[in-house]
């Protein structure tokens, strides 16, 4: 059974930082791609960052480029999202999602993933950034 468990969310002031973790199990980690998505109240779920576990290259959407860093520890089957210089507009529930293959699109200098392309999801972790 594929399982993804996020942790690390919380309340932080604008300009602060958080590190999210996503612990994966139930599949061959190196064969999959994992993305971070987020969903703010009354907004659609959007892709934030993605990584193919076999090469470790990270892709970011424009709104987080330069502030967020995605990384992985393949020995622990865990991915991380280091979020720096947080803004109130980063407030959302953050999810990690996995798929057997990286599916992303390039647009206007950034990359984005579509939620429908990712088969497995965690339960989400709340990130709240106060102004």
C-alpha positions as CSV (number, residue, x, y, z in Angstrom):
1,X,0.0,0.0,0.0
2,X,1.4,3.4,-1.0
3,X,1.5,5.8,1.9
4,X,2.6,9.4,2.1
5,X,2.8,11.2,5.4
6,X,3.5,14.9,5.6
7,X,4.8,16.8,8.7
8,X,6.3,20.0,9.6
9,X,3.6,22.5,9.0
10,X,2.7,25.3,11.5
11,X,2.3,28.9,12.1
12,X,5.1,31.3,11.2
13,X,5.5,35.0,10.7
14,X,6.1,36.5,7.3
15,X,9.8,36.3,6.4
16,X,10.2,33.1,8.5
17,X,10.8,29.6,7.4
18,X,9.5,26.1,7.8
19,X,10.7,22.7,6.5
20,X,8.1,20.1,5.5
21,X,8.8,16.4,5.3
22,X,7.0,13.7,3.4
23,X,7.7,10.1,4.4
24,X,6.9,7.6,1.7
25,X,6.4,3.9,1.9
26,X,4.8,1.1,-0.1
27,X,6.7,1.6,-3.4
28,X,10.1,1.6,-4.9
29,X,11.2,5.2,-4.1
30,X,13.7,5.6,-6.8
31,X,11.1,4.7,-9.5
32,X,8.7,7.5,-8.6
33,X,8.3,11.2,-8.9
34,X,7.1,13.2,-5.9
35,X,5.6,16.7,-6.0
36,X,4.5,19.2,-3.4
37,X,1.1,20.8,-4.0
38,X,-0.8,23.3,-1.9
39,X,-4.3,24.5,-1.6
40,X,-5.4,27.7,-0.1
41,X,-9.0,28.4,1.0
42,X,-11.3,28.9,-2.0
43,X,-8.5,28.3,-4.4
44,X,-7.5,25.4,-6.7
45,X,-4.8,23.0,-5.7
46,X,-1.6,24.1,-7.3
47,X,1.8,22.4,-7.9
48,X,4.7,23.9,-6.0
49,X,7.7,21.7,-6.6
50,X,8.4,18.3,-8.1
51,X,11.3,15.9,-8.2
52,X,12.1,12.7,-9.9
53,X,13.6,10.4,-7.3
54,X,16.1,8.8,-9.7
55,X,18.0,12.0,-10.6
56,X,17.1,14.4,-7.8
57,X,16.5,17.4,-10.0
58,X,13.9,19.7,-8.6
59,X,11.4,21.8,-10.5
60,X,9.6,24.9,-9.1
61,X,6.6,27.0,-10.0
62,X,7.4,30.7,-10.4
63,X,5.8,31.9,-7.2
64,X,8.2,29.9,-5.0
65,X,11.4,29.9,-7.1
66,X,14.3,31.2,-5.1
67,X,12.5,30.8,-1.8
68,X,11.6,27.1,-1.6
69,X,14.0,24.2,-2.0
70,X,13.0,20.6,-2.5
71,X,15.3,17.8,-1.6
72,X,15.3,14.1,-0.9
73,X,16.9,11.5,1.3
74,X,16.5,8.3,-0.7
75,X,17.9,6.2,2.1
76,X,15.0,7.4,4.3
77,X,12.4,7.4,1.5
78,X,11.7,11.0,2.5
79,X,11.4,14.3,0.6
80,X,11.6,17.7,2.1
81,X,10.5,21.2,1.2
82,X,12.5,24.0,2.8
83,X,10.4,27.1,2.7
84,X,12.2,30.4,3.3
85,X,11.1,34.0,3.1
86,X,7.5,32.9,3.7
87,X,4.7,35.2,2.7
88,X,1.1,35.4,3.8
89,X,0.1,34.2,0.4
90,X,2.0,30.9,1.0
91,X,-0.7,30.0,3.6
92,X,-2.3,26.7,2.5
93,X,-2.6,23.1,3.2
94,X,0.5,21.5,1.7
95,X,0.3,18.0,0.2
96,X,2.9,15.6,-1.2
97,X,1.9,13.4,-4.0
98,X,3.6,10.6,-5.9
99,X,3.4,9.1,-9.4
100,X,5.2,6.5,-11.3
101,X,6.9,9.0,-13.5
102,X,7.4,12.8,-13.5
103,X,4.7,14.8,-15.3
104,X,5.2,18.5,-15.3
105,X,4.7,21.3,-17.7
106,X,6.8,24.4,-18.5
107,X,5.2,27.8,-18.7
108,X,6.5,31.4,-18.4
109,X,9.8,30.4,-16.9
110,X,8.5,28.0,-14.3
111,X,7.3,24.4,-14.0
112,X,4.0,23.2,-12.7
113,X,2.3,19.9,-12.1
114,X,-1.4,19.1,-12.4
115,X,-3.0,17.3,-9.4
116,X,-4.9,14.9,-11.7
117,X,-1.5,13.5,-13.0
118,X,-0.5,12.3,-9.5
119,X,-2.0,9.1,-8.2
120,X,-1.1,8.9,-4.5
121,X,-1.6,11.6,-1.9
122,X,-0.8,12.3,1.7
123,X,-3.3,13.8,4.1
124,X,-1.7,17.3,4.0
125,X,-0.1,19.7,6.6
126,X,-1.3,23.2,7.3
127,X,1.1,26.1,6.8
128,X,-0.1,29.5,8.1
129,X,2.0,32.6,7.5
130,X,0.9,35.7,9.5
131,X,1.6,39.2,8.3
